Amino acid sequence: MPEPEPSHEWKPYHHGNLRAALLTAAEQTLRERGIGEVSLRDLARQTGVSHGAPSRHFRDRQALLDALAAVGYARLADEIAAATRKADDGFEAQLRAVAATYVRFAVDNGALLELMLAAGKAEGPDPAPEASEGPYAILGQLIRHGQETGELRPGDPERLRLIILATFQGIAALVSSRQVPPGQADALISDATALFTRS
């Protein structure tokens, strides 16, 4: 008796965590094709599920993008925390570790960071302000510590945080646009952290 032909009909998703799979596929699409190409229908196709399956986890495309931004912020916070644990205890070394991690993340994940920054300032029910607090809280704590020890000039910590972030972002933009060779990023980071440190 001949064996039945294999069925090519859609089968239920069976990989375990559909939400994580959709976010992974969304990030890959964002990186390779841009935010305009991220759609729930296409992600369903990529992950091998029905068109309606993603709606169990994300009510619409914006909810997916907000969740992806939150994932990015969590990853950035984890990487910054790990870098500061490995760095020396001094303020300048800690700030250099934060800067190097941020610049590398921004260069390697430009489209994701753009999405993260947009989500952080979005209006509506599902922006990601609490997610964005992670990496910026670490920098804020470092700034307060630097002011307490006299290694960072006095002033409004929030304004200093924005200035320092703008500096890191500027270095990343110069590297990403190839106005500065990647090999010069470390020197720029060292120079920038030295500018903020009181000798």
N, C-alpha and C positions, 0 to 999 in steps of 0.2 A: 504494500500500500504506500503510495507516494506521500512524502512529508508535506504538510501544508505550507503554502507560500508565507513568508514573513509578513506581518502586518506593518504598514507604514502610517497607520493612523496615530494621531497624537495620543500620548500616554501621560497619565498624571505625573506631576513633578515628584521626583523621589530622591532628590539629593540631600534633603534634610532641612536646610535653612534657606528658604526662598528669598527672604528679605535681604540676607547677606549677599546672595548670588545676584540679585537685582542691583544692589549698590555697587558690587564689583563690576558688573557689566556696564552700569551707568558711568562709572569712573573711567573705564577703558574707552567708552564712546566719547566722553568729554575730552579725554586726552588726545584721541586720534582724529576725531571729526568735529569737535566743537560742541558748545552747549545747544546750538540749534538743532542738532541731530539726535538729542536725547529725547526719546519718547517711550511711554509705557508699552505701546504696541510693539515697538522694535525690541525693547528689552525682553518682553514676553517671548518673542521669536528666538532671541539669542539664548535664553535660558531653557527653551523647550517646553514652555507651559502655554495654557490657553490665554487668549487675549484678556480675559477677565481676571485671571489669577493675581496679577500685581495689585489690583484694587483691594485685595484682602489686607495688604500692608500699607499701601499709599493711596489715599483717596483721589489724588490727581498728580499731574506732573510736578507741580510746585512743591507738593509735600515730599516727593522723591528728592527734588533738588535741595530742599531744606535739610532732609536727613543726610544727604551726601555732604553738605557743608558741615554738618555736625560731626560726621565721621572725620572730615579733614581737620577740624579744630581739635578733636580728641587725639588724632595722630600727631599733630604738631605739638600739642601740650606734652604728650608722652616723650617725643624726641627731645624737646627742650629740657624736660625734667631729667632725662637720662644724661644729656650733655652736661648739665650743671653738676650732677652728682660726680661725674668723672673729672671735672675741672678743679683747679686749686680753689681754696676758700676765699681768696682776695676778690674784691669787687670787680677789678678790671678783668681778671681771668674769668669770672662768672659772666660778666657782660659780654666778653668776647665769645664765650661758649654759646650764649643765647643768640648773638648776632650771626655766628657761623651757621648755626642750625637753621635759623630763620631764612637766611640768604640761600642756603642749599635747598631748603624746602621750596622756597619761592621759585627758584630757577628750575627745579625738577618737576614742579607741579603748578606751573603758571596758570593753567585754565582752572584748576581746582581752587587755587588761592583766590583767583578773581571771583569765583562763585562764593567762596567763604566770605569775602569782604562785602559782596553784594547782599548776602543773607544777613550779615551782621547789622546792616543798616536798613533792611527791608521793613516795610510797614505791613501789618496784616496779622492773622492769627498764628502763623507758624514761622516767624523769623527764628534765628538761632542765637539769641543774645546770651543765654546761659551756657551754650556750648562754646561760644567765642571767649568767654571769660577765662577759660583754662590757661592758654598760653600767655594771655595778657596779664592774668593774675600773677603768674610767676615773675614776669618782668616788673610788675608793680611792686611786689615784695622785695625784689632785688633793688629797685630804686629807693625804696624807703630805707633799706639796710644801708645802702651807700650813703644816703644823707645822714643817717644816724652815726655812722663811723667817720663822717667828714670826707669820704672819698669821692662823693658826688656833690656838686654845688647845690646850695639850698634853692628852693623854689617850689612851685606847685607841682606835686608828683604827677598829676594827670597830664599836665602840659609837657613835662619832661618825657613822660611815656610816649606821647604822640610824636614829639620831636625825634626821640630815639627810634621809634618804629618807622617814621618817615625816612630816616637815614638808612636803616636796614633795607627798606623797600627800594630806596633809590639805588643802592648798590646792586640789589638783585635785578632791577630794571636795566641798569647799565650792562650787566653780564648777559642777561637774556637777549638784549638787543645787539649784543656783540660790539658795543662801543668800548667795552673793556674785555680783554681776554680773560677767560675763566681762571687762569693761573694768577691773575692779579687780585682776585677777590679777597684772598687772605690778607694781603698787604693793606687793602682798603679797609677791611674790617678792623685790623689792628690800629690803623690810623684813626678810624672813627671812634673806637672805644677809648683811645688815648685822649681824644678831644673832650670826651665827657668826664674823664677822670681828673680829679684834682691832684696834682703832684705835690 
